[in-house]
Amino acid sequence: MNALLKHWMTCEGRRVGGLRIHFSEEANFQEEDLFEGLISLKVNTSGYPFRLLANHQNHLLLYVSLETDQLTIGVYYSDEPVMLAKGTRMTREYRILEILQRKKVLEDESEIGENWNKIEIRQLEEELARNGVYYVDGTPYVDDL
């Protein structure tokens, strides 16, 4: 499943509209494994957490919900009204994912000695904070859509 999500983030076009996979509890899907190596945003809305990923090439958002017995995936355009968000558009969440992607690129460059990125990284962190992003165990979260 992780490979499918990684492929989706870089593929061209809207190849999947939605997907629901039911599994037994013995399947033991681990959220950390599912999203390993991916930039995602965990959203808490009405006590129902899910993750969003972005395909920036096509301006798409991937909604991923992992429950005890099923994995649900939905694909939306970043400016499309979304039912789970009470008909609102998720442009803010898409922008947050753009910022997280840019920040990751700059952090990776900083690790190889390019220190000039630190100012831009700080500016991106400030923009994330203005958008209500907070971190729990290294995972970016935002409340409410």
N, C-alpha and C positions, 0 to 999 in steps of 0.2 A: 504494500500500500504506500509506503514511503516513496518508492521509486515512481509510482503513478503520480503522486503529488508533485514530486520534483519535475517530472516530465510536463505536467500540466502548466507549471509556472513559466515554462519557456516555449511551449508549443504555439503554433500559429492557429488562430481561429478558435471558435467556441465549439469544441468537439463533444462536450458533455453538458447536458442541461441539468441533470440530476442523477443521483445514484444512491440507492439504499441497500446496504448489505446487512443481512441478519446473520448472527452467529451465536453459538452456544457460549455460556459463561466459561467453559473450559478453553475457549479460544484465547483468552487472556491477552487481549490487545493492550499494549502499554502506550499511553499517550506520548511519553518521552520518545519512544521508538518511532511512532508514527510521524512525529514532527522533527526528528533529528536532522540537523543541517538545513532546516527551512526557516525563513523569516515569516513569523506569524504573529498575529495580534489576538490575544484572548479577550473575549468580550463577555462581560457579565450583564445580562439584562433580565430583570425580574427573576433572579436566582437561577437562570438557565444559561450556563456557560457554553460557549462555542468558540471556535477559532476562525479567523479569516486569513487567507493568503491572497496575494495579488499576482496577476500576470500583467506586468506593466506594458508589455508589447501590445496587448489587445485591450487594455483598460478594463480588465475583468477582475472580479472578486470571487474567491472560492470560499464558500461557507462549509465548515466541517464540524459535525457534532458527533462525538463519540459517547455512546451510552453503554450500559451494561450488556445489552444484547444486540446492538446495531450501530452501524456507522452510516451517517447520512451526509451526503455531499450535494451542494447546490451551487450553480454558477450564475452570477449576475454581472451585468455591466455596472461600472462604478457609479453611474448617474441614474440607474434604473430604480424605480420605487420597489421596495422589498417588503413582502407581506410580514415576515418575521420582525421587521423593524417598524411595524404599524404604518406601512406605506411610505416611509421616509426613504430618502436616498442615502447611500453610505459613502458619500464623497469625503466626509471627514475621515472615516476609517481608511479609505483608499489613500488619502493624503498621508495619514500616519504610517501606513505601510511603505509608501514612497520614501518617507523620512528615515524609517528604520533600515530600508535597503541602502540608502545613501550613507547612513552612519556606519553600517557594516563594511561597506567598501572602503570608507576612510579609515576605519579602525584597522582593517587588514593592511592597508598601505602604511599606516603608522607603525605596525609591527615590523615592517621591513625597513624602517628607518626614515620615513618621510614625516617629520614632525610638524611641518607646516599645516597639517590637517587638524591639529588640536583646536584651533580657534573655530573652524567650521563645525567640528564635532560638538563643541560646547554650544554653539548657536542652534544646532539641530536638537540637542538635549533640551534646551530652553523651549523650543517650539513644541517638542513632545510634551513637556510639562504644561504648557499653555493649553494643549489639547486634552489634558486630563489623563495622560499616560502615566502609569506607575508600574513598578516591577515587583514581582514575587518570585523568588528563586531564579532570577535572571530572565523570566518570561514577561514580556510587556503585556499589560492589561489596560483596558478602558472600561468604564462602567456606562451603561445605557447607550442606546443608539440615538 
